[in-house]
Amino acid sequence: MYLDVRFEPDTLIVALEDGRTLSVPLAWFPRLVHGSLEERAHWRFIDDGTDVHWPDLHEDISIQGLLEGKPSAEHEESVQTWIVGRWAG
């Protein structure tokens, strides 16, 4: 279902095979916000192209969630633990 993924400074943009383009605030996905440009660029399609996976950031985003306008459901405490762990390791 996905065709391409790219970023603008504050936006995640996903192009779909059917011609639609979805743009959502990058702030919806804290792991992407805290990822480097290189980490954001390292993504792949999973689940037959219905999800995008960033292995370096341990982030998965579904097309269904984007279509429904759902931001990340990860709790702030979990994000903060992940951020601290990135710098500790």
N, C-alpha and C positions, 0 to 999 in steps of 0.2 A: 504494500500500500504506500509506503514511503518511497520517495524518489531521491530526495536530497535533504541534508541538514546543514544549516549555516547560522552564523551569528552576526548580529549588528551589536553595537556597544551595549545596549540594554535589552536586547530582544533575541529570542530563539525563533528561528524561521524554519518551517518544515514544508517542503514541497511534496505534494501527493501525486501519485500516478494519474489520478483522474483530473488533474489540472488545477486543483485548489492549492492555495498556499495558506498555511496557518502561521500567524505571528502571535507570540505570547510573551509577556514580560519575563525576562531572564530571572528576575527576583522570585518568580514562582518556584524556582529550582535552586535552592541554596548551594548544593554541591557544584552545580555548574557555575554559579556566581563565584565561588571560591576556587574554581579550577583555573589553571593557566590556559593560555591560548592553545598550547600544544596538547594539553589534556582534553580540552574541548574538541579539538580537531581529530582526536583518536576515538572514533565511534564506529559502531557497526550495527546493522540490522539484525534482529533476532526474532524468534517466533514467527517465521514465515513473512517477515517484513512488517509486522504489526507493532513492533516495539523497537526503540533505539536504545542501545547499551553503550555506556562509557566505562570501559573496564578500569581505567585509572582512577575514576571518581566513584566507582560502585553506584552508578546511577542508571536506572532504567525508566524510560518514559514511553507510555503507550499512546498510540494514535487515538484510541477511544477516549482516554483521559483528556487529551488536547482538544478533541472535538466537543467534549462536554464542558470545557473551560475549567478543568480541575487542576489546581496547583498541586505541588508535592504535598503529600499527607504526612511527611516525616516530621516528627516533633522537634522543636528547637533544641531540646536537651540532647537528642541523638545527633543532630547536626553539629552542635558544639563539641561533643565527645569525638566525633569524626575529625573535626578541624584540629583539635588538640593532638589526636593520634597521628595526623599527617605530619605535624612538626616534630613529634617525639621520635618518629621512626625514620 
